[in-house]
Amino acid sequence: MFFNNIFKYLLRFRYTLVMSDADLLGKRRAAQRVAAAVLAELQRKGFTTQNPPSENDVLDTAHLVIETMVSSYIVNKIRV
């Protein structure tokens, strides 16, 4: 519930980002996807504000998420 309230709060400040370098936008979007996936995985593992994850929990989860995303990307590229 805490994380949902944060997202609702942040959605009030949506904006359009315009940059001359399209690669930066792609990198930013990739970072957002990784962060969202890490947050979702930490929530699935039962971490809350009352039971926060350690730095190692976050790093291990981020590593797992990135590894999964890269593996999925490679598999999808092979299928094409």
C-alpha positions as CSV (number, residue, x, y, z in Angstrom):
1,M,0.0,0.0,0.0
2,F,2.8,2.4,0.8
3,F,4.4,1.9,-2.6
4,N,1.1,2.5,-4.3
5,N,0.7,5.8,-2.5
6,I,4.1,6.9,-3.7
7,F,3.3,6.0,-7.3
8,K,0.0,7.9,-7.1
9,Y,1.7,10.9,-5.7
10,L,4.4,10.9,-8.3
11,L,1.9,10.5,-11.1
12,R,0.6,14.0,-10.3
13,F,3.9,15.4,-11.6
14,R,4.0,13.8,-15.0
15,Y,5.6,15.7,-17.7
16,T,6.9,15.3,-21.3
17,L,10.6,15.0,-21.5
18,V,12.2,16.3,-24.7
19,M,15.9,15.7,-25.4
20,S,18.0,16.0,-28.5
21,D,19.7,12.7,-27.8
22,A,17.1,9.9,-28.3
23,D,19.6,7.3,-26.8
24,L,19.3,9.1,-23.5
25,L,15.6,8.7,-23.5
26,G,15.9,5.0,-24.2
27,K,18.4,4.6,-21.3
28,R,16.2,6.5,-19.0
29,R,13.2,4.4,-19.9
30,A,15.3,1.2,-19.4
31,A,16.3,2.4,-16.0
32,Q,12.6,3.1,-15.1
33,R,11.7,-0.4,-16.2
34,V,14.4,-2.0,-14.1
35,A,13.5,0.1,-11.1
36,A,9.9,-0.8,-11.4
37,A,10.7,-4.5,-11.8
38,V,13.0,-4.5,-8.8
39,L,10.4,-2.7,-6.7
40,A,7.7,-5.3,-7.7
41,E,10.1,-8.2,-6.9
42,L,10.9,-6.7,-3.5
43,Q,7.2,-6.3,-2.8
44,R,6.6,-9.9,-3.9
45,K,9.3,-11.0,-1.4
46,G,7.4,-9.3,1.4
47,F,9.5,-6.2,2.0
48,T,7.6,-3.2,3.3
49,T,8.5,0.1,5.0
50,Q,8.2,-1.8,8.3
51,N,10.4,-4.6,7.0
52,P,12.7,-2.8,4.5
53,P,15.2,-4.7,2.3
54,S,18.9,-4.4,3.0
55,E,21.2,-2.9,0.4
56,N,22.3,-6.4,-0.5
57,D,18.7,-7.5,-1.0
58,V,18.2,-4.6,-3.4
59,L,21.4,-5.2,-5.3
60,D,20.8,-9.0,-5.5
61,T,17.2,-8.4,-6.7
62,A,18.4,-5.8,-9.3
63,H,21.0,-8.3,-10.6
64,L,18.3,-11.0,-10.9
65,V,15.9,-8.6,-12.7
66,I,18.5,-7.3,-15.1
67,E,19.7,-10.9,-15.8
68,T,16.1,-11.9,-16.5
69,M,15.4,-9.0,-18.8
70,V,18.6,-9.5,-20.8
71,S,17.8,-13.3,-21.1
72,S,14.3,-12.5,-22.3
73,Y,15.6,-9.9,-24.8
74,I,18.1,-12.5,-26.2
75,V,15.5,-15.2,-26.5
76,N,13.1,-12.8,-28.3
77,K,15.9,-11.7,-30.7
78,I,16.6,-15.3,-31.5
79,R,13.0,-16.0,-32.4
80,V,12.8,-13.1,-34.8
